[in-house]
Amino acid sequence: MKKGIHPKYYQAKVTCACGNTWTVGSTRPEFHLDLCSACHPFFTGKQKMVDTAGRVEKFRRKYGIVDKTTEAIHGQKKK
């Protein structure tokens, strides 16, 4: 192997937003993830609704879609 052309190799610490941590080999010393196999809906079987900046509500208002739970909470139908 040639000297000086290979990056430094670390035992990297990977940290997920759920708090799960593990160690892998990498050229970066640490990683921060949003999802891992312990909290991802595909692996856990639990579905999470991620609404970024009210996009679902904006879509519903735009097309006049009324959700039955929203109607029950507010007690009136939106037109």
Phi and psi restraints in degrees (range 20) as a CNS / XPLOR table:
assign (resid 1 and name C) (resid 2 and name N)
       (resid 2 and name CA) (resid 2 and name C) 1.0 -74.3 20.0 2
assign (resid 2 and name N) (resid 2 and name CA)
       (resid 2 and name C) (resid 3 and name N) 1.0 144.8 20.0 2
assign (resid 2 and name C) (resid 3 and name N)
       (resid 3 and name CA) (resid 3 and name C) 1.0 -81.4 20.0 2
assign (resid 3 and name N) (resid 3 and name CA)
       (resid 3 and name C) (resid 4 and name N) 1.0 142.5 20.0 2
assign (resid 3 and name C) (resid 4 and name N)
       (resid 4 and name CA) (resid 4 and name C) 1.0 80.8 20.0 2
assign (resid 4 and name N) (resid 4 and name CA)
       (resid 4 and name C) (resid 5 and name N) 1.0 2.1 20.0 2
assign (resid 4 and name C) (resid 5 and name N)
       (resid 5 and name CA) (resid 5 and name C) 1.0 -106.6 20.0 2
assign (resid 5 and name N) (resid 5 and name CA)
       (resid 5 and name C) (resid 6 and name N) 1.0 -8.8 20.0 2
assign (resid 5 and name C) (resid 6 and name N)
       (resid 6 and name CA) (resid 6 and name C) 1.0 -98.0 20.0 2
assign (resid 6 and name N) (resid 6 and name CA)
       (resid 6 and name C) (resid 7 and name N) 1.0 139.2 20.0 2
assign (resid 6 and name C) (resid 7 and name N)
       (resid 7 and name CA) (resid 7 and name C) 1.0 -72.0 20.0 2
assign (resid 7 and name N) (resid 7 and name CA)
       (resid 7 and name C) (resid 8 and name N) 1.0 159.4 20.0 2
assign (resid 7 and name C) (resid 8 and name N)
       (resid 8 and name CA) (resid 8 and name C) 1.0 -69.5 20.0 2
assign (resid 8 and name N) (resid 8 and name CA)
       (resid 8 and name C) (resid 9 and name N) 1.0 140.1 20.0 2
assign (resid 8 and name C) (resid 9 and name N)
       (resid 9 and name CA) (resid 9 and name C) 1.0 -106.4 20.0 2
assign (resid 9 and name N) (resid 9 and name CA)
       (resid 9 and name C) (resid 10 and name N) 1.0 128.6 20.0 2
assign (resid 9 and name C) (resid 10 and name N)
       (resid 10 and name CA) (resid 10 and name C) 1.0 -116.5 20.0 2
assign (resid 10 and name N) (resid 10 and name CA)
       (resid 10 and name C) (resid 11 and name N) 1.0 158.0 20.0 2
assign (resid 10 and name C) (resid 11 and name N)
       (resid 11 and name CA) (resid 11 and name C) 1.0 -90.7 20.0 2
assign (resid 11 and name N) (resid 11 and name CA)
       (resid 11 and name C) (resid 12 and name N) 1.0 93.5 20.0 2
assign (resid 11 and name C) (resid 12 and name N)
       (resid 12 and name CA) (resid 12 and name C) 1.0 -80.7 20.0 2
assign (resid 12 and name N) (resid 12 and name CA)
       (resid 12 and name C) (resid 13 and name N) 1.0 141.4 20.0 2
assign (resid 12 and name C) (resid 13 and name N)
       (resid 13 and name CA) (resid 13 and name C) 1.0 -95.3 20.0 2
assign (resid 13 and name N) (resid 13 and name CA)
       (resid 13 and name C) (resid 14 and name N) 1.0 123.1 20.0 2
assign (resid 13 and name C) (resid 14 and name N)
       (resid 14 and name CA) (resid 14 and name C) 1.0 -104.0 20.0 2
assign (resid 14 and name N) (resid 14 and name CA)
       (resid 14 and name C) (resid 15 and name N) 1.0 127.7 20.0 2
assign (resid 14 and name C) (resid 15 and name N)
       (resid 15 and name CA) (resid 15 and name C) 1.0 -123.7 20.0 2
assign (resid 15 and name N) (resid 15 and name CA)
       (resid 15 and name C) (resid 16 and name N) 1.0 127.6 20.0 2
assign (resid 15 and name C) (resid 16 and name N)
       (resid 16 and name CA) (resid 16 and name C) 1.0 -95.8 20.0 2
assign (resid 16 and name N) (resid 16 and name CA)
       (resid 16 and name C) (resid 17 and name N) 1.0 159.9 20.0 2
assign (resid 16 and name C) (resid 17 and name N)
       (resid 17 and name CA) (resid 17 and name C) 1.0 -64.4 20.0 2
assign (resid 17 and name N) (resid 17 and name CA)
       (resid 17 and name C) (resid 18 and name N) 1.0 -24.8 20.0 2
assign (resid 17 and name C) (resid 18 and name N)
       (resid 18 and name CA) (resid 18 and name C) 1.0 -77.9 20.0 2
assign (resid 18 and name N) (resid 18 and name CA)
       (resid 18 and name C) (resid 19 and name N) 1.0 -9.9 20.0 2
assign (resid 18 and name C) (resid 19 and name N)
       (resid 19 and name CA) (resid 19 and name C) 1.0 104.7 20.0 2
assign (resid 19 and name N) (resid 19 and name CA)
       (resid 19 and name C) (resid 20 and name N) 1.0 -6.9 20.0 2
assign (resid 19 and name C) (resid 20 and name N)
       (resid 20 and name CA) (resid 20 and name C) 1.0 -71.6 20.0 2
assign (resid 20 and name N) (resid 20 and name CA)
       (resid 20 and name C) (resid 21 and name N) 1.0 135.0 20.0 2
assign (resid 20 and name C) (resid 21 and name N)
       (resid 21 and name CA) (resid 21 and name C) 1.0 -132.2 20.0 2
assign (resid 21 and name N) (resid 21 and name CA)
       (resid 21 and name C) (resid 22 and name N) 1.0 151.5 20.0 2
assign (resid 21 and name C) (resid 22 and name N)
       (resid 22 and name CA) (resid 22 and name C) 1.0 -158.7 20.0 2
assign (resid 22 and name N) (resid 22 and name CA)
       (resid 22 and name C) (resid 23 and name N) 1.0 171.8 20.0 2
assign (resid 22 and name C) (resid 23 and name N)
       (resid 23 and name CA) (resid 23 and name C) 1.0 -117.3 20.0 2
assign (resid 23 and name N) (resid 23 and name CA)
       (resid 23 and name C) (resid 24 and name N) 1.0 136.3 20.0 2
assign (resid 23 and name C) (resid 24 and name N)
       (resid 24 and name CA) (resid 24 and name C) 1.0 -136.8 20.0 2
assign (resid 24 and name N) (resid 24 and name CA)
       (resid 24 and name C) (resid 25 and name N) 1.0 165.5 20.0 2
assign (resid 24 and name C) (resid 25 and name N)
       (resid 25 and name CA) (resid 25 and name C) 1.0 -91.0 20.0 2
assign (resid 25 and name N) (resid 25 and name CA)
       (resid 25 and name C) (resid 26 and name N) 1.0 132.3 20.0 2
assign (resid 25 and name C) (resid 26 and name N)
       (resid 26 and name CA) (resid 26 and name C) 1.0 -159.5 20.0 2
assign (resid 26 and name N) (resid 26 and name CA)
       (resid 26 and name C) (resid 27 and name N) 1.0 170.4 20.0 2
assign (resid 26 and name C) (resid 27 and name N)
       (resid 27 and name CA) (resid 27 and name C) 1.0 -90.6 20.0 2
assign (resid 27 and name N) (resid 27 and name CA)
       (resid 27 and name C) (resid 28 and name N) 1.0 -1.7 20.0 2
assign (resid 27 and name C) (resid 28 and name N)
       (resid 28 and name CA) (resid 28 and name C) 1.0 -111.1 20.0 2
assign (resid 28 and name N) (resid 28 and name CA)
       (resid 28 and name C) (resid 29 and name N) 1.0 144.1 20.0 2
assign (resid 28 and name C) (resid 29 and name N)
       (resid 29 and name CA) (resid 29 and name C) 1.0 -74.7 20.0 2
assign (resid 29 and name N) (resid 29 and name CA)
       (resid 29 and name C) (resid 30 and name N) 1.0 -26.4 20.0 2
assign (resid 29 and name C) (resid 30 and name N)
       (resid 30 and name CA) (resid 30 and name C) 1.0 -155.9 20.0 2
assign (resid 30 and name N) (resid 30 and name CA)
       (resid 30 and name C) (resid 31 and name N) 1.0 156.9 20.0 2
assign (resid 30 and name C) (resid 31 and name N)
       (resid 31 and name CA) (resid 31 and name C) 1.0 -131.3 20.0 2
assign (resid 31 and name N) (resid 31 and name CA)
       (resid 31 and name C) (resid 32 and name N) 1.0 147.2 20.0 2
assign (resid 31 and name C) (resid 32 and name N)
       (resid 32 and name CA) (resid 32 and name C) 1.0 -125.6 20.0 2
assign (resid 32 and name N) (resid 32 and name CA)
       (resid 32 and name C) (resid 33 and name N) 1.0 121.7 20.0 2
assign (resid 32 and name C) (resid 33 and name N)
       (resid 33 and name CA) (resid 33 and name C) 1.0 -114.0 20.0 2
assign (resid 33 and name N) (resid 33 and name CA)
       (resid 33 and name C) (resid 34 and name N) 1.0 156.8 20.0 2
assign (resid 33 and name C) (resid 34 and name N)
       (resid 34 and name CA) (resid 34 and name C) 1.0 -88.7 20.0 2
assign (resid 34 and name N) (resid 34 and name CA)
       (resid 34 and name C) (resid 35 and name N) 1.0 -36.8 20.0 2
assign (resid 34 and name C) (resid 35 and name N)
       (resid 35 and name CA) (resid 35 and name C) 1.0 -133.8 20.0 2
assign (resid 35 and name N) (resid 35 and name CA)
       (resid 35 and name C) (resid 36 and name N) 1.0 146.6 20.0 2
assign (resid 35 and name C) (resid 36 and name N)
       (resid 36 and name CA) (resid 36 and name C) 1.0 -136.9 20.0 2
assign (resid 36 and name N) (resid 36 and name CA)
       (resid 36 and name C) (resid 37 and name N) 1.0 -177.7 20.0 2
assign (resid 36 and name C) (resid 37 and name N)
       (resid 37 and name CA) (resid 37 and name C) 1.0 -68.0 20.0 2
assign (resid 37 and name N) (resid 37 and name CA)
       (resid 37 and name C) (resid 38 and name N) 1.0 -20.1 20.0 2
assign (resid 37 and name C) (resid 38 and name N)
       (resid 38 and name CA) (resid 38 and name C) 1.0 -78.5 20.0 2
assign (resid 38 and name N) (resid 38 and name CA)
       (resid 38 and name C) (resid 39 and name N) 1.0 -23.0 20.0 2
assign (resid 38 and name C) (resid 39 and name N)
       (resid 39 and name CA) (resid 39 and name C) 1.0 -125.1 20.0 2
assign (resid 39 and name N) (resid 39 and name CA)
       (resid 39 and name C) (resid 40 and name N) 1.0 -1.0 20.0 2
assign (resid 39 and name C) (resid 40 and name N)
       (resid 40 and name CA) (resid 40 and name C) 1.0 -73.7 20.0 2
assign (resid 40 and name N) (resid 40 and name CA)
       (resid 40 and name C) (resid 41 and name N) 1.0 134.6 20.0 2
assign (resid 40 and name C) (resid 41 and name N)
       (resid 41 and name CA) (resid 41 and name C) 1.0 -57.2 20.0 2
assign (resid 41 and name N) (resid 41 and name CA)
       (resid 41 and name C) (resid 42 and name N) 1.0 -32.5 20.0 2
assign (resid 41 and name C) (resid 42 and name N)
       (resid 42 and name CA) (resid 42 and name C) 1.0 -63.2 20.0 2
assign (resid 42 and name N) (resid 42 and name CA)
       (resid 42 and name C) (resid 43 and name N) 1.0 -41.6 20.0 2
assign (resid 42 and name C) (resid 43 and name N)
       (resid 43 and name CA) (resid 43 and name C) 1.0 -84.9 20.0 2
assign (resid 43 and name N) (resid 43 and name CA)
       (resid 43 and name C) (resid 44 and name N) 1.0 -30.5 20.0 2
assign (resid 43 and name C) (resid 44 and name N)
       (resid 44 and name CA) (resid 44 and name C) 1.0 -89.1 20.0 2
assign (resid 44 and name N) (resid 44 and name CA)
       (resid 44 and name C) (resid 45 and name N) 1.0 -23.5 20.0 2
assign (resid 44 and name C) (resid 45 and name N)
       (resid 45 and name CA) (resid 45 and name C) 1.0 83.3 20.0 2
assign (resid 45 and name N) (resid 45 and name CA)
       (resid 45 and name C) (resid 46 and name N) 1.0 1.7 20.0 2
assign (resid 45 and name C) (resid 46 and name N)
       (resid 46 and name CA) (resid 46 and name C) 1.0 -102.3 20.0 2
assign (resid 46 and name N) (resid 46 and name CA)
       (resid 46 and name C) (resid 47 and name N) 1.0 133.5 20.0 2
assign (resid 46 and name C) (resid 47 and name N)
       (resid 47 and name CA) (resid 47 and name C) 1.0 -95.6 20.0 2
assign (resid 47 and name N) (resid 47 and name CA)
       (resid 47 and name C) (resid 48 and name N) 1.0 131.8 20.0 2
assign (resid 47 and name C) (resid 48 and name N)
       (resid 48 and name CA) (resid 48 and name C) 1.0 -111.9 20.0 2
assign (resid 48 and name N) (resid 48 and name CA)
       (resid 48 and name C) (resid 49 and name N) 1.0 135.0 20.0 2
assign (resid 48 and name C) (resid 49 and name N)
       (resid 49 and name CA) (resid 49 and name C) 1.0 -95.0 20.0 2
assign (resid 49 and name N) (resid 49 and name CA)
       (resid 49 and name C) (resid 50 and name N) 1.0 112.6 20.0 2
assign (resid 49 and name C) (resid 50 and name N)
       (resid 50 and name CA) (resid 50 and name C) 1.0 -102.1 20.0 2
assign (resid 50 and name N) (resid 50 and name CA)
       (resid 50 and name C) (resid 51 and name N) 1.0 115.2 20.0 2
assign (resid 50 and name C) (resid 51 and name N)
       (resid 51 and name CA) (resid 51 and name C) 1.0 -113.2 20.0 2
assign (resid 51 and name N) (resid 51 and name CA)
       (resid 51 and name C) (resid 52 and name N) 1.0 108.4 20.0 2
assign (resid 51 and name C) (resid 52 and name N)
       (resid 52 and name CA) (resid 52 and name C) 1.0 -90.9 20.0 2
assign (resid 52 and name N) (resid 52 and name CA)
       (resid 52 and name C) (resid 53 and name N) 1.0 113.2 20.0 2
assign (resid 52 and name C) (resid 53 and name N)
       (resid 53 and name CA) (resid 53 and name C) 1.0 56.6 20.0 2
assign (resid 53 and name N) (resid 53 and name CA)
       (resid 53 and name C) (resid 54 and name N) 1.0 38.2 20.0 2
assign (resid 53 and name C) (resid 54 and name N)
       (resid 54 and name CA) (resid 54 and name C) 1.0 67.5 20.0 2
assign (resid 54 and name N) (resid 54 and name CA)
       (resid 54 and name C) (resid 55 and name N) 1.0 30.7 20.0 2
assign (resid 54 and name C) (resid 55 and name N)
       (resid 55 and name CA) (resid 55 and name C) 1.0 -66.3 20.0 2
assign (resid 55 and name N) (resid 55 and name CA)
       (resid 55 and name C) (resid 56 and name N) 1.0 -35.2 20.0 2
assign (resid 55 and name C) (resid 56 and name N)
       (resid 56 and name CA) (resid 56 and name C) 1.0 -66.7 20.0 2
assign (resid 56 and name N) (resid 56 and name CA)
       (resid 56 and name C) (resid 57 and name N) 1.0 -46.1 20.0 2
assign (resid 56 and name C) (resid 57 and name N)
       (resid 57 and name CA) (resid 57 and name C) 1.0 -63.8 20.0 2
assign (resid 57 and name N) (resid 57 and name CA)
       (resid 57 and name C) (resid 58 and name N) 1.0 -39.3 20.0 2
assign (resid 57 and name C) (resid 58 and name N)
       (resid 58 and name CA) (resid 58 and name C) 1.0 -62.0 20.0 2
assign (resid 58 and name N) (resid 58 and name CA)
       (resid 58 and name C) (resid 59 and name N) 1.0 -42.2 20.0 2
assign (resid 58 and name C) (resid 59 and name N)
       (resid 59 and name CA) (resid 59 and name C) 1.0 -63.8 20.0 2
assign (resid 59 and name N) (resid 59 and name CA)
       (resid 59 and name C) (resid 60 and name N) 1.0 -44.6 20.0 2
assign (resid 59 and name C) (resid 60 and name N)
       (resid 60 and name CA) (resid 60 and name C) 1.0 -64.4 20.0 2
assign (resid 60 and name N) (resid 60 and name CA)
       (resid 60 and name C) (resid 61 and name N) 1.0 -40.9 20.0 2
assign (resid 60 and name C) (resid 61 and name N)
       (resid 61 and name CA) (resid 61 and name C) 1.0 -64.7 20.0 2
assign (resid 61 and name N) (resid 61 and name CA)
       (resid 61 and name C) (resid 62 and name N) 1.0 -40.6 20.0 2
assign (resid 61 and name C) (resid 62 and name N)
       (resid 62 and name CA) (resid 62 and name C) 1.0 -62.6 20.0 2
assign (resid 62 and name N) (resid 62 and name CA)
       (resid 62 and name C) (resid 63 and name N) 1.0 -40.6 20.0 2
assign (resid 62 and name C) (resid 63 and name N)
       (resid 63 and name CA) (resid 63 and name C) 1.0 -103.8 20.0 2
assign (resid 63 and name N) (resid 63 and name CA)
       (resid 63 and name C) (resid 64 and name N) 1.0 6.5 20.0 2
assign (resid 63 and name C) (resid 64 and name N)
       (resid 64 and name CA) (resid 64 and name C) 1.0 67.4 20.0 2
assign (resid 64 and name N) (resid 64 and name CA)
       (resid 64 and name C) (resid 65 and name N) 1.0 31.4 20.0 2
assign (resid 64 and name C) (resid 65 and name N)
       (resid 65 and name CA) (resid 65 and name C) 1.0 -86.9 20.0 2
assign (resid 65 and name N) (resid 65 and name CA)
       (resid 65 and name C) (resid 66 and name N) 1.0 126.6 20.0 2
assign (resid 65 and name C) (resid 66 and name N)
       (resid 66 and name CA) (resid 66 and name C) 1.0 -110.1 20.0 2
assign (resid 66 and name N) (resid 66 and name CA)
       (resid 66 and name C) (resid 67 and name N) 1.0 126.9 20.0 2
assign (resid 66 and name C) (resid 67 and name N)
       (resid 67 and name CA) (resid 67 and name C) 1.0 -86.2 20.0 2
assign (resid 67 and name N) (resid 67 and name CA)
       (resid 67 and name C) (resid 68 and name N) 1.0 139.3 20.0 2
assign (resid 67 and name C) (resid 68 and name N)
       (resid 68 and name CA) (resid 68 and name C) 1.0 -64.4 20.0 2
assign (resid 68 and name N) (resid 68 and name CA)
       (resid 68 and name C) (resid 69 and name N) 1.0 -33.0 20.0 2
assign (resid 68 and name C) (resid 69 and name N)
       (resid 69 and name CA) (resid 69 and name C) 1.0 -70.5 20.0 2
assign (resid 69 and name N) (resid 69 and name CA)
       (resid 69 and name C) (resid 70 and name N) 1.0 -37.7 20.0 2
assign (resid 69 and name C) (resid 70 and name N)
       (resid 70 and name CA) (resid 70 and name C) 1.0 -64.7 20.0 2
assign (resid 70 and name N) (resid 70 and name CA)
       (resid 70 and name C) (resid 71 and name N) 1.0 -40.4 20.0 2
assign (resid 70 and name C) (resid 71 and name N)
       (resid 71 and name CA) (resid 71 and name C) 1.0 -64.2 20.0 2
assign (resid 71 and name N) (resid 71 and name CA)
       (resid 71 and name C) (resid 72 and name N) 1.0 -40.5 20.0 2
assign (resid 71 and name C) (resid 72 and name N)
       (resid 72 and name CA) (resid 72 and name C) 1.0 -68.7 20.0 2
assign (resid 72 and name N) (resid 72 and name CA)
       (resid 72 and name C) (resid 73 and name N) 1.0 -36.1 20.0 2
assign (resid 72 and name C) (resid 73 and name N)
       (resid 73 and name CA) (resid 73 and name C) 1.0 -70.4 20.0 2
assign (resid 73 and name N) (resid 73 and name CA)
       (resid 73 and name C) (resid 74 and name N) 1.0 -47.9 20.0 2
assign (resid 73 and name C) (resid 74 and name N)
       (resid 74 and name CA) (resid 74 and name C) 1.0 -83.5 20.0 2
assign (resid 74 and name N) (resid 74 and name CA)
       (resid 74 and name C) (resid 75 and name N) 1.0 -17.8 20.0 2
assign (resid 74 and name C) (resid 75 and name N)
       (resid 75 and name CA) (resid 75 and name C) 1.0 74.8 20.0 2
assign (resid 75 and name N) (resid 75 and name CA)
       (resid 75 and name C) (resid 76 and name N) 1.0 10.6 20.0 2
assign (resid 75 and name C) (resid 76 and name N)
       (resid 76 and name CA) (resid 76 and name C) 1.0 -147.9 20.0 2
assign (resid 76 and name N) (resid 76 and name CA)
       (resid 76 and name C) (resid 77 and name N) 1.0 156.1 20.0 2
assign (resid 76 and name C) (resid 77 and name N)
       (resid 77 and name CA) (resid 77 and name C) 1.0 -91.7 20.0 2
assign (resid 77 and name N) (resid 77 and name CA)
       (resid 77 and name C) (resid 78 and name N) 1.0 134.2 20.0 2
assign (resid 77 and name C) (resid 78 and name N)
       (resid 78 and name CA) (resid 78 and name C) 1.0 -85.5 20.0 2
assign (resid 78 and name N) (resid 78 and name CA)
       (resid 78 and name C) (resid 79 and name N) 1.0 143.5 20.0 2
